Amino acid sequence: MSKPREPSKAGSKLAAPNGPGSAERFNEENATYTVASATPDLDTGLQAIRDTVKTLKPVPGVYRMLDTRGDVLYVGKARVLKNRVANYTQPKGQPQRLLRMISQTRRMEIVTTNSEAEALLLEAQLIKRFRPPFNVLLRDDKSFPFILLRTEHDFPRIMKHRGARRAKGNYYGPFASAGSVNTTINALQKLFLLRSCTDSFFSRRDRPCLLYQIKRCSAPCVDRISKDDYAELTRQAKDFLGGKSGAVQADLEKQMAKAAEDLDFETAAILRDRLRAATFIQGSQAINASGVGDADVFALASKGGQIAVQAFFIRGGQNWGHRAFFPSHTKDVEEDQVLANVLAQFYEEVPPPRTILVDRKLPEQALIEEAFAAAAEHKVDISIPQRGDRRSLMKQAQRNAKEALDRRLAERGTKAKTLRELAEFLELPEVPQRVEVYDNSHIQGSKAVGGMIVAGPEGFIKNQYRKFNIKSAQTDDDFGMMREVMQRRFARAMKDDPDRETSGDKAVWPDLVLIDGGKGQMSSVRDTLEELGIEDVPLIAIAKGPGHGREGREVFHFPDGREKMLPTNSPVLFQLQLWRDEVHRYAIGAHRAKRSRAITASPLDEIPGVGPARKRALLLHFGTASKVRAASLEDLQRAPGVSAGVAQTVYDYYHAGG
């Protein structure tokens, strides 16, 4: 799917302001002049926008509003850039949300495009990349899984796939979850007996693997099936996934009847099991999508200031799963605009089908269709179903959207209550919006790693997790390790945001620091922060109870030496345990990864200027790294693939000073 990419040079230059307190800076990457100012008020923001308008032309493009730190506040597209940006210079009548945005704006960056449709696609790309606080955001931005039938091999492989679609083959999806893909692949293996192993595993086999024994593979690796017969199974799989499941089932039924008539009961039993797999795939679909073909269905529900968008994915008349989205930053945004923004961001990576069904008229619907068609390279129709199967499916999507939103509000109400009680128990001034949890992992001080996870009211913020490779404390001194982690973390925070102005998703400073440990860890952290001049970050250490007994007897240590405990059935305790267990998992995972890399490392890796190919040549010639070290210069020079210069570098590394 072709998409517009941000040009290396934008189509306009932004003039610097003439007022005091501002500075002009040239951005070589985008060939734009940007305006920087430190005064956080509406007039300064308006002036920066007015100076930008003076240099704009009446062409389509995308604009970005940035604050003093250079963070993107908002990404917008326009058919006529000059007119659209000029609208922001008239504060009268603007909603409060936009006034806040304008007051924080200190510079703008412009990218011109060939058309408004191209600008819409680029806008979705940039929103996904920068996640600006004043744009509607599709919170669930995980990539969706597909089924891939790889066709570059004589015996195609069926597999789960995520990410860029570079491999040669047929892609089927998207599926709503990895679980739904795995279940479907398992059933497809029983139905069509296609291999799922890698090409290298396939080429090494001299006897069938377990999948053949449990009747989930036809074992082409050891010639248990001919190339032509396997090609027929592949064709049937493509027909089934492409919407011709009825024809495939009818063909299997005929083959089974003929096998039974010929008294070939073993073949008939195999075909019977394959038919059951086909029935399972179709019967496991809770949504009746027959007669719909290929379509995605979107319905929106709103309540209490919150919005849910329910999506059904239909391919070949089969339901391939459904997902509820809960977009953020939707306050003061019309519901139809929210749905349009959700679609633009959703299809930024997922290829749009030919039909998209929605429950309301979208703003600029024709433009969205044009942009999607350009990206997908086929016509895309967005419509509101009025009757028949499509209307019934839309009603079901609307009902699911309302139910998903009700569940979400109920969960948020319960979680909000828990967080309020947590703030009260930990004596915090308000409910924490950013919680950082820390733990260390090592084996007798070796390969030590510190882990930091971040959580908020909506759950874990995994893109802000961080690991710290311990540098100065390489012993089993847990306290020293924690001091190093805290010093590095908060020295960086003081550098990045000394005034603690950044809030929301991009906050630098935590509202609560939770430490996995007891009094010693608490003292280390408290003293380290005091040395940095930080005394107002709430600290709590969570330690196992007396005797290191079962969970539920945790002791919470406060900076002033006080200790508290919670009832074993307390929701607040469960929440704190959840955070503690997550940082424990993350730190151990980082430590194991570091240890695994060390196991496979070679002493030759430390020689500067010697690449992997030369290291491999040396090991192949000498056998071990110790023999390389003991070799004379002449022996090193005789090694195949090793030049005189490389030989000298290796020899000098091991014999420096001697």
Secondary structure, DSSP 8 states (H G I E B T S, - for coil): -------SS-S-------STTEEEEEETTTTEEEEEE---SHHHHHHHHHHHHTT--S--EEEEEE-TT--EEEEEEESSHHHHHHGGG--TT--HHHHHHHHH--EEEEEE-SSHHHHHHHHHHHHHHH--TTS-B-S------EEEEE-SSSS-EEEEE-S---SSEEEE---S-HHHHHHHHHHHHHHH--B-S-HHHHHH-SS--HHHHTTS---GGGTSS-HHHHHHHHHHHHHHHTT-HHHHHHHHHHHHHHHHHTT-HHHHHHHHHHHHHHHHHHHT-SS--TT--SEEEEEEEEETTEEEEEEEEEETTEEEEEEEE--BS-TTS-HHHHHHHHHHHHTTTS---SEEEESS--TTHHHHHHHHHHHHTS--EEE---SHHHHHHHHHHHHHHHHHHHHHHHHHHHHHHHHHHHHHHTT-SS--S-EEEEEEEEETTEEEEEEEEEEETTEE-GGG-EEEE--S--SS-HHHHHHHHHHHHHHHHHHH-TT----GGG--S-SEEEEES-HHHHHHHHHHHHHTT---S-EEEEE--GGG-STT--EEE-TTS-EE---TT-HHHHHHHHHHHHHHHHHHHHHHHHHHHHHT--GGGGSTT--HHHHHHHHHHHSSHHHHHH--HHHHHTSTT--HHHHHHHHHHHHTT-
